[in-house]
Amino acid sequence: MSNKDGVLLASGGLDSTTLAYWLLNEGIDFVPLFIKYGQHCAKTELETLKKVLPVSHANKIEIIDIQSVYQKSTSRFIKPANLWEEEVNADDLYIPYRNVLLLTIGATFAQTLGYSNVYSAFINSNHAKEIDCSNEFFQKMEDMLVDYGSVKIHMPFRYFSKYEVAKIGINLGAQIGYTFSCQASPEIPCGACPNCVDRLEALRKIETEA
């Protein structure tokens, strides 16, 4: 085990899929960790993750289920809307302290396995509304976990745009075209939620450059 090896927070989305390929390219091994926190798209995300991870790691996925924590949430990321009849905006998708939860669970799981690193693909999104998506928050979270434990949070794409991450994914041979990142629909990307907008804008920009 290398001192750089660790746990990857993996969702089947463009960013974490690219990060999986990036880690292997850097000679870093990892355990893909999928967290079910009640997101309505969990089944689609997990099925997608198994398809888009590097072949060497597709059968190494670990799953942690904490669905009950948000069982009373009215967020449209937890309770899917009828997109034919209901309009969903970014505020409707807000989930309190989601990133705090994911990072803390990732760090706890990593330390349990004897790893000192957690890798997360959070990026600098113009569409993110959560208070725990800011670079200031991530820095404080990293400092806390190091000060009160032994786990280091790594976010190689923190200051990158979705477009920049997508370019990295393509260069590394990641199957980014098959990834799933929708917040509003549990099965088919809606094309209008913040995650879909970021993803489509990035892929459109890359296509125009081809």
N, C-alpha and C positions, 0 to 999 in steps of 0.2 A: 504494500500500500504506500503510495506516494504521499508526502505531506500536503500536496495540493488536491488530492482526491476528496470527494465529498458527495453531498446530496444535491440534486438538481430539482427545483420546483418545476414540474412539467405539467402542461395543460393540453397539449395538442395544438396550441396556437402558433402563429408565425414566429414570435419572439423566442419562446422557450425551445422550439424545434431548432431554430438557428443556433441557439446557445448550445444545444446538445452536440451539434456538429462542430461548433467552435471549440468546445472543451476537448473533444477527441483530437482535433487538429493540433491543439496545444499540448497533447500528451497527458491530459487529465482524465482520469476515470471517474465515474459517478454512478450513483443510484438514483434512477428517476422516481420521484415521489409525486403521486397524484393525490390531491386532497379533495374529498367530497364534502363540501361545506353547505350543501343544499341547493347549489346552482341547478336550475332546471335543465341545463344542457350537459349535465355530468355524463350521462350515457354516451352522448355524441362525442364529447371531449375525450373520454377514455378510449372509445373505439378508434377515434382519429389518432390519438397518441400512439396506439399500438402499430398504426400503419406508417406514421411519419418519423418515428424515432429511428436512429441508425439501427440496422439489423442486429448488430452486436448487443444492443441494449433493449430491444423490443420485448424480450421475455424477462426482464429484470425489474419491471415496474412494481413498486410498493404502493399500496393504497391505504390511506387513513380516512376513516369515515367520522365526521363530526356534524352531520346534517342537522341534528337537533338544535344546534346553537342558533340557527336562523329560521327555525320552523314557524315562528310567528311573524316573520318579516313580511312586509307588503312590497318589498322591492321587486321590480319586474325582472330582476336577474334571478330571483328565487321563485316568484309566482309568474309564470309566463302570461303575457297579454294575448288577446285575440287581435293580431295585427291587421285583420281585415276591418275591424270595427273600432279599435282603440288606438289613440295616438300616444306614443311613448317618447318622452324626452330624457335627457341625460340625468336630470334630478330623480326621475322615477327608477333609475337603475342603481342608485346609491345604496351601498351596503356598509354599515358602520364598522370601522376597524377591521375590514377584511384583510388588508395587507399586514397589519400588526399580527393578526391571527396566523396567516400563512407563514410569515417569517419566523414567528415564535415556534410554531409547530415544526417547521423545517429545521430550526436550530436544535430543538429538543430531540427530534428524531436522529439528527446527525450525531449529536453527542452520545445518544444511546448506542449507536452503531460504532462509536469510536472514531468518528470523523471530526475534523475541526473546521470544515468549510461547508457553507451552503451557497449554492449558485442560483441566482434569480435573474430573470430576463426583463425586469421592469425597465421601461424606457421613458424618455422625456416626451410625453404625449401632450399635444395641445388641447386634447379633448377630455383629459382626465379631470374629474370634478372632486374626487376624494381628497380629503385633507391629508391622508396618509399616502399620497402619491408624490408629494413634493420632494425635491432633492434634500431640503433641510431635514425633513422627517427621516428619510432613509439614512442620512448621516448620523442622526441622533440614535436611531435604532441600531445601527452598526456598532456605535460606541458603547451602548448599553450592553449588548450581547457579549462584547469582548470584555468589558469591565466586570460583568457579573457572571461570566462563564468562560468557555474556551473556544467558542464558535465564532468564526469570522464570516460575515455576509459579503458576498462578492456580486456586484452588479456591473458586468463589463459594458453593458449597453445603456447605462443610466443616462448618459448625456447624448444618446443617439436618437435620431428620428426613426420612424417606422421604415421609411425609405432606405435609410442607411443600413438598418438591420436586414431588410429584405435583400439588399445588394450583397451583403456578407453571406446570407443564406444561399443565394444563387451561386456565388463563387465557390462555396464549399460543397455544393451538390445536395443541399437540403431540399426536401420535397415540400417547399413552402406553398405551392399551388394547391396542395391537398389539406392544408391546415384549416382549423376551425377556430374562429375567435368571436363569434356573435354573442352579444349580451341579451338580446331581446327575444331571439327565437331558439327553441331547444333543438331544432333539427336542421333547418335551412337558413343560411345567413340572410338577415333582413336587409342588409345593405345600407341601413340608416343609423344604427346605433354608433356610439363613439368608436368602438373597436372596429366595426365594419368600415366606417368612414376612413379611419387611419389606414387600414389594410388596402382598401380599394385605391386610395390616393397613391399609396406607395407602388402598388403593382401597375397602375396606370402610367405613372411617371417612368417606371422601368421599361414598360412596353414602348413608350414614345422614344426612348433612347436606343432601342434595338434597331 
